Amino acid sequence: MSYNIFGISERVESWVQEQEEALRPLFSNLKRVKEATTLRVMEAFHHCAIRDIHFHSYTGYAYDDPGREATEEVYARVFGTEDALVRPAIASGTHALSLMLFGCLRSGDELLIISGAPYDTLHSVIGIDKKNGATLTERGIRYSQVDLTADGRFDPVKIGEALVTKPKMVYVQRSQGYSFRNGFTKEEIDAMISLIREKSPSSIIAFDNCYGEFTSISEPGHWGVDIFAGSLIKNPGGGLVSSGGYIAGRADLIEQCSYQLTAPGIGKEIGGTFGTTRSVLQGLLFAPTVTYHALKSAALFAKCYEQLGYEVNPPFDGERQDIIEAIKLGNEENLLAFCEEIQKASPVDSHLLPVPGDMPGYTDQVIMAAGTFVQGSSIELSADGPLREPFIVYLQGSLLYEQGKLALMRTIQRLHPHMM
């Protein structure tokens, strides 16, 4: 059956398929990553002897909940860490990162971010430009930042200078967020970890891992990162998890984060999972395959929009460390039209019209298109962007490559009607 049942012209469909053919070698490489990461997840399930009892729900304090404990053991093994905290009560990626920061840092400590300005929602966690009485800086934690170079890479000279103060935590945002830069290569990350270990060996190396899980064969825990966090309604949830987040890392650091989540002295020992362990574990099993579909969709968008003359990031053949594809659309009209077509290609709420609005944690109005089964799930196909120059749209996710391909064709027809 052709895409013309959705009103896609034969000319547009044929042109997109031509671009797709050029991506076959890239798709083969992505498939190898999917296979390797799927096998690692399967091995963790076998090692932890996952069985039916782990899917049951416990009430009240949920002492000795075997499903909760097994889920966290699986996550730690998959991500190459000593321990993990995986809970439905962690409401978002920002919440997970906030728990990580407040759990590890104390008054008088220094937080050094070496990947430039962090994602918008973290500004009000750290207290960079807004104070709310509860930020890190208002609790006596010093904040410093090293900007990236003009071409969006780590600046080892300035980072080396900043490490002289021996910061308690050195933090890296793995994805581009609302910027326009490539993800960091594995070689760049390895070099930066070596530099930190040399200049400030006692510093905690922390990663914002949102959007990055299963995009490469290994994870930050395998690279020597001390602690990192992410959201279960992004890559690791596989599109099945309705809520939750995770923190993975050194056991002593996870313990401190668990005290921040519950209470000092109680930590990981309580907290119901409300019957969610089945979907959390099943979603993790599917996650490498779903991420593969998202990466294929992102690469196809990049290839086609490059051919149409737009600036994209990363380029279609660039190394990917997250599922995000950024496209400079140049004006507000194009940004709104693009998001409207993404919405129309969604399996849920395809009849709705996304409109810009104020969002908690963002300084500009944001338009978000996401016809998702789980609200805010960015492993499902979604697109968003702040209404500010140069009107970049950030595309991510796609449970199915075919949906991503349909959405691409719709956006091309809308922005380039002459191609019909």
C-alpha positions as CSV (number, residue, x, y, z in Angstrom):
1,M,0.0,0.0,0.0
2,S,1.3,3.4,-1.0
3,Y,1.6,6.5,1.2
4,N,-0.9,8.1,-1.2
5,I,-3.7,7.0,1.1
6,F,-2.5,9.9,3.3
7,G,-2.5,12.3,0.4
8,I,1.2,12.0,-0.4
9,S,2.0,12.6,-4.0
10,E,3.8,10.0,-6.1
11,R,6.5,12.5,-6.8
12,V,7.3,13.2,-3.2
13,E,7.2,9.5,-2.2
14,S,9.5,8.6,-5.1
15,W,12.0,11.4,-4.2
16,V,12.1,10.4,-0.5
17,Q,12.7,6.8,-1.5
18,E,15.6,7.9,-3.6
19,Q,17.2,9.7,-0.6
20,E,16.4,6.6,1.5
21,E,18.5,4.3,-0.8
22,A,21.6,6.4,-0.2
23,L,21.2,5.7,3.6
24,R,21.4,1.9,3.3
25,P,25.0,1.6,4.6
26,L,24.1,3.9,7.5
27,F,21.1,1.9,8.3
28,S,23.2,-1.2,8.4
29,N,25.5,0.4,11.0
30,L,22.5,1.4,13.1
31,K,21.2,-2.2,12.9
32,R,24.5,-3.5,14.3
33,V,24.2,-1.1,17.3
34,K,20.6,-2.3,17.8
35,E,21.7,-6.0,17.8
36,A,24.6,-5.4,20.2
37,T,22.5,-3.4,22.7
38,T,19.6,-5.8,22.5
39,L,21.9,-8.7,23.4
40,R,23.2,-6.7,26.4
41,V,19.7,-6.1,27.7
42,M,18.8,-9.8,27.2
43,E,22.0,-10.9,29.1
44,A,21.0,-8.6,32.0
45,F,17.5,-10.2,32.1
46,H,19.1,-13.7,32.2
47,H,21.7,-12.7,34.8
48,C,19.0,-11.2,37.1
49,A,16.7,-14.2,36.5
50,I,13.7,-12.0,35.6
51,R,10.5,-13.9,36.3
52,D,6.7,-13.5,36.8
53,I,7.0,-12.5,40.5
54,H,8.9,-9.4,39.4
55,F,5.7,-8.0,37.7
56,H,3.5,-8.0,40.8
57,S,2.5,-4.9,42.7
58,Y,3.2,-4.3,46.4
59,T,1.3,-1.8,48.6
60,G,2.1,0.7,51.3
61,Y,5.8,1.0,52.1
62,A,6.6,-1.8,49.6
63,Y,9.3,-3.2,51.7
64,D,11.4,-5.9,49.9
65,D,9.5,-5.4,46.6
66,P,11.3,-8.0,44.4
67,G,10.2,-6.3,41.2
68,R,11.6,-3.0,42.2
69,E,14.9,-4.5,43.3
70,A,15.2,-6.7,40.1
71,T,14.4,-3.7,37.8
72,E,17.1,-1.6,39.4
73,E,19.6,-4.5,39.2
74,V,18.8,-4.9,35.5
75,Y,19.3,-1.2,34.8
76,A,22.6,-1.2,36.6
77,R,23.9,-4.1,34.6
78,V,22.7,-2.8,31.3
79,F,24.2,0.6,31.9
80,G,27.5,-0.7,33.3
81,T,27.1,0.7,36.9
82,E,27.2,-0.4,40.5
83,D,23.7,0.5,41.3
84,A,20.6,2.3,39.9
85,L,17.5,4.1,41.1
86,V,14.5,3.4,38.8
87,R,11.1,4.7,40.0
88,P,7.7,5.8,38.6
89,A,7.7,8.7,41.1
90,I,10.5,10.4,39.1
91,A,8.3,12.5,37.0
92,S,10.6,13.6,34.2
93,G,14.2,13.8,33.0
94,T,14.6,17.2,34.7
95,H,13.3,15.6,37.9
96,A,15.9,12.8,37.6
97,L,18.7,15.3,37.0
98,S,17.5,17.5,39.9
99,L,17.6,14.5,42.2
100,M,21.1,13.7,41.0
101,L,22.4,17.2,41.6
102,F,20.7,17.8,45.0
103,G,21.7,14.2,46.1
104,C,25.4,14.6,45.3
105,L,26.1,18.3,46.1
106,R,26.3,20.1,49.4
107,S,26.7,23.7,50.5
108,G,30.1,25.0,49.5
109,D,30.5,22.5,46.7
110,E,31.1,23.6,43.1
111,L,29.1,22.4,40.1
112,L,31.1,22.8,36.8
113,I,29.3,22.3,33.5
114,I,31.7,21.9,30.6
115,S,29.2,21.5,27.8
116,G,28.0,25.1,27.7
117,A,24.6,26.3,28.9
118,P,22.4,23.4,30.1
119,Y,18.9,22.7,28.8
120,D,16.4,25.4,29.6
121,T,14.5,23.6,32.4
122,L,17.7,23.2,34.4
123,H,18.3,26.9,34.6
124,S,15.6,27.1,37.4
125,V,17.1,24.1,39.1
126,I,20.5,25.5,39.3
127,G,19.5,29.1,39.7
128,I,21.3,30.5,36.6
129,D,18.9,33.3,35.7
130,K,15.9,32.7,38.0
131,K,15.7,32.3,41.8
132,N,12.8,30.5,43.4
133,G,14.0,29.9,46.9
134,A,15.0,26.3,46.2
135,T,17.8,26.4,43.6
136,L,21.3,25.0,44.0
137,T,22.9,28.4,44.1
138,E,20.5,29.5,46.8
139,R,21.5,26.5,48.9
140,G,25.2,27.5,48.8
141,I,26.4,25.5,45.8
142,R,28.7,27.5,43.5
143,Y,28.0,27.2,39.7
144,S,30.5,27.7,36.9
145,Q,30.3,26.9,33.2
146,V,32.8,26.4,30.4
147,D,31.3,27.3,27.0
148,L,31.9,25.1,24.0
149,T,34.2,26.2,21.1
150,A,32.7,28.1,18.2
151,D,32.2,24.8,16.4
152,G,30.4,23.2,19.3
153,R,33.2,21.1,20.7
154,F,34.7,20.7,24.2
155,D,37.3,23.4,25.0
156,P,40.1,21.4,26.8
157,V,42.2,24.5,27.5
158,K,39.5,26.3,29.4
159,I,38.2,23.1,31.0
160,G,41.7,22.4,32.3
161,E,41.8,25.9,33.8
162,A,38.4,25.5,35.4
163,L,39.5,22.2,37.0
164,V,42.1,24.0,39.1
165,T,39.4,24.7,41.7
166,K,38.7,20.9,42.0
167,P,34.9,21.1,41.6
168,K,32.8,18.6,43.4
169,M,31.0,17.7,40.2
170,V,31.8,18.0,36.5
171,Y,28.7,17.8,34.4
172,V,28.1,17.1,30.7
173,Q,24.9,17.3,28.8
174,R,25.1,14.5,26.2
175,S,22.4,15.8,23.8
176,Q,22.3,19.1,22.1
177,G,19.1,20.3,23.9
178,Y,17.8,23.6,22.4
179,S,21.2,24.4,20.9
180,F,22.5,23.6,17.5
181,R,25.6,21.4,17.9
182,N,26.7,17.9,17.1
183,G,26.7,15.3,19.8
184,F,30.1,14.6,21.3
185,T,32.0,11.6,19.8
186,K,33.1,8.7,21.9
187,E,36.7,9.8,21.4
188,E,36.0,13.3,22.6
189,I,34.2,12.0,25.7
190,D,37.1,9.6,26.5
191,A,39.6,12.4,26.2
192,M,37.5,14.7,28.4
193,I,37.1,12.0,31.1
194,S,40.9,11.4,31.0
195,L,41.5,15.2,31.4
196,I,39.2,15.4,34.4
197,R,40.7,12.3,36.1
198,E,44.2,13.9,35.6
199,K,43.4,17.4,36.8
200,S,40.8,16.8,39.4
201,P,40.6,13.0,40.3
202,S,38.1,13.5,43.2
203,S,35.5,15.2,41.0
204,I,32.3,13.4,40.3
205,I,31.7,13.0,36.6
206,A,28.0,13.3,35.9
207,F,26.1,13.1,32.6
208,D,22.6,14.2,31.5
209,N,21.9,11.0,29.5
210,C,18.5,12.0,28.2
211,Y,17.9,11.1,24.6
212,G,21.2,9.2,24.4
213,E,20.4,5.7,25.6
214,F,21.1,2.9,23.1
215,T,22.3,5.3,20.4
216,S,25.8,3.7,20.6
217,I,27.0,0.2,21.6
218,S,28.1,1.3,25.1
219,E,26.7,3.6,27.8
220,P,28.3,6.3,30.1
221,G,28.8,3.7,32.8
222,H,31.1,1.7,30.5
223,W,33.1,4.9,29.8
224,G,33.9,5.7,33.4
225,V,31.2,8.2,34.2
226,D,30.3,8.2,37.9
227,I,26.6,9.0,37.7
228,F,24.0,9.8,35.0
229,A,20.3,10.2,34.7
230,G,17.4,10.1,32.2
231,S,13.7,9.6,31.7
232,L,11.7,6.4,31.2
233,I,9.4,8.1,28.7
234,K,12.4,8.7,26.4
235,N,14.6,6.0,24.9
236,P,14.9,3.4,27.7
237,G,11.1,3.1,28.2
238,G,10.7,1.8,24.6
239,G,7.4,3.7,24.3
240,L,5.6,1.4,26.8
241,V,6.3,3.2,30.2
242,S,3.7,5.6,31.4
243,S,6.0,7.5,33.8
244,G,9.3,7.4,35.5
245,G,13.0,8.2,35.5
246,Y,16.3,6.6,36.4
247,I,19.7,7.4,37.9
248,A,22.6,5.0,37.5
249,G,26.1,5.1,38.8
250,R,28.4,4.5,41.8
251,A,26.6,2.8,44.7
252,D,27.6,5.5,47.2
253,L,26.2,8.3,45.0
254,I,22.9,6.4,44.2
255,E,22.4,6.0,48.0
256,Q,22.7,9.8,48.4
257,C,20.2,10.3,45.6
258,S,17.8,7.8,47.1
259,Y,17.8,9.8,50.4
260,Q,16.8,12.9,48.3
261,L,13.9,10.9,46.7
262,T,12.5,9.4,50.0
263,A,14.3,10.3,53.3
264,P,17.7,10.0,54.8
265,G,18.2,6.6,56.4
266,I,15.4,5.1,54.3
267,G,16.5,5.6,50.7
268,K,15.9,2.8,48.3
269,E,14.3,0.5,50.9
270,I,10.7,1.8,50.3
271,G,8.6,3.1,47.4
272,G,5.9,1.2,45.6
273,T,6.1,0.6,41.8
274,F,2.3,0.3,41.5
275,G,2.5,-2.6,39.0
276,T,4.7,-0.7,36.6
277,T,7.7,-3.1,36.6
278,R,6.2,-5.2,33.8
279,S,6.1,-2.2,31.4
280,V,9.4,-0.8,32.6
281,L,11.2,-4.1,31.9
282,Q,9.3,-4.9,28.7
283,G,10.0,-1.4,27.5
284,L,13.7,-1.7,28.3
285,L,13.7,-4.9,26.2
286,F,12.1,-3.1,23.3
287,A,14.2,0.1,23.8
288,P,17.1,-0.7,21.4
289,T,14.7,-1.6,18.6
290,V,12.6,1.5,19.2
291,T,15.7,3.7,19.4
292,Y,16.8,2.2,16.1
293,H,13.6,3.3,14.4
294,A,14.0,6.8,15.9
295,L,17.6,7.0,14.6
296,K,16.6,5.8,11.1
297,S,13.8,8.4,11.0
298,A,16.2,11.2,12.2
299,A,18.7,10.3,9.5
300,L,16.1,10.3,6.8
301,F,14.9,13.7,7.9
302,A,18.4,15.0,7.9
303,K,19.2,13.6,4.4
304,C,16.1,15.0,2.8
305,Y,16.2,18.5,4.4
306,E,19.9,18.8,3.6
307,Q,19.0,18.1,0.0
308,L,16.3,20.8,0.2
309,G,19.0,23.3,1.3
310,Y,18.3,23.5,5.0
311,E,21.0,23.5,7.7
312,V,20.6,20.4,9.8
313,N,22.3,19.0,12.9
314,P,23.7,16.4,13.0
315,P,24.3,15.9,9.2
316,F,22.7,12.7,7.9
317,D,26.0,10.8,8.0
318,G,27.2,12.4,11.3
319,E,27.9,10.4,14.4
320,R,24.8,10.3,16.6
321,Q,24.9,10.4,20.4
322,D,21.2,11.2,20.8
323,I,17.9,10.8,18.8
324,I,17.4,14.5,18.2
325,E,17.5,16.0,14.7
326,A,17.6,19.8,14.6
327,I,16.6,21.7,11.4
328,K,16.9,25.5,10.9
329,L,13.6,26.4,9.3
330,G,14.3,30.2,9.2
331,N,11.0,31.7,10.1
332,E,8.0,31.2,12.4
333,E,5.7,30.3,9.6
334,N,7.8,27.3,8.6
335,L,8.3,26.2,12.3
336,L,4.5,26.2,12.9
337,A,3.7,24.4,9.6
338,F,6.3,21.7,10.2
339,C,4.9,21.0,13.7
340,E,1.4,20.9,12.4
341,E,2.3,18.2,9.8
342,I,4.1,16.1,12.5
343,Q,0.9,16.2,14.5
344,K,-1.2,15.2,11.5
345,A,1.1,12.1,11.0
346,S,0.6,11.0,14.6
347,P,-1.5,7.9,15.5
348,V,-3.1,9.8,18.4
349,D,-4.6,13.3,18.3
350,S,-3.9,13.6,14.6
351,H,-6.9,15.9,14.2
352,L,-5.6,18.5,16.7
353,L,-3.7,21.7,15.9
354,P,-0.6,22.4,18.0
355,V,-0.2,26.1,19.0
356,P,2.6,27.9,20.8
357,G,2.3,28.5,24.5
358,D,4.2,29.2,27.7
359,M,5.8,26.1,29.2
360,P,7.2,25.6,32.8
361,G,10.9,26.0,32.8
362,Y,11.2,27.7,29.4
363,T,11.9,31.4,28.7
364,D,10.3,31.6,25.3
365,Q,7.0,30.3,24.0
366,V,7.3,26.8,22.7
367,I,5.4,24.9,20.1
368,M,5.1,21.1,20.7
369,A,3.7,18.6,18.3
370,A,3.2,15.1,19.8
371,G,0.4,12.8,19.1
372,T,1.6,10.3,21.7
373,F,0.1,7.4,23.7
374,V,2.1,8.8,26.7
375,Q,1.9,12.5,27.4
376,G,5.4,14.1,26.8
377,S,6.9,10.8,25.5
378,S,9.7,12.0,23.2
379,I,10.7,8.5,22.1
380,E,7.4,8.7,20.3
381,L,7.6,10.9,17.2
382,S,7.4,14.5,18.3
383,A,8.7,17.9,17.3
384,D,9.1,21.1,19.2
385,G,11.0,24.4,19.2
386,P,11.1,27.8,20.9
387,L,9.7,30.7,19.0
388,R,13.0,32.5,18.6
389,E,15.5,33.1,15.9
390,P,16.6,31.1,13.9
391,F,13.4,29.1,14.4
392,I,15.0,25.6,14.9
393,V,12.7,22.6,15.1
394,Y,13.9,19.7,17.2
395,L,12.6,16.4,16.0
396,Q,12.9,13.2,18.0
397,G,11.6,9.7,18.4
398,S,9.4,7.5,16.3
399,L,8.2,4.1,17.5
400,L,7.9,3.0,13.9
401,Y,10.2,4.1,11.0
402,E,7.1,4.1,8.7
403,Q,5.5,6.8,10.8
404,G,8.6,8.9,10.7
405,K,8.7,8.5,6.9
406,L,5.1,9.5,6.6
407,A,5.7,12.6,8.8
408,L,8.7,13.6,6.7
409,M,6.7,13.4,3.4
410,R,3.9,15.5,5.0
411,T,6.3,18.3,6.1
412,I,8.0,18.3,2.6
413,Q,4.6,18.7,0.9
414,R,3.6,21.5,3.3
415,L,6.9,23.5,3.1
416,H,7.6,22.7,-0.6
417,P,4.2,22.4,-2.4
418,H,5.9,22.7,-5.8
419,M,7.3,19.2,-5.3
420,M,3.8,17.7,-5.4
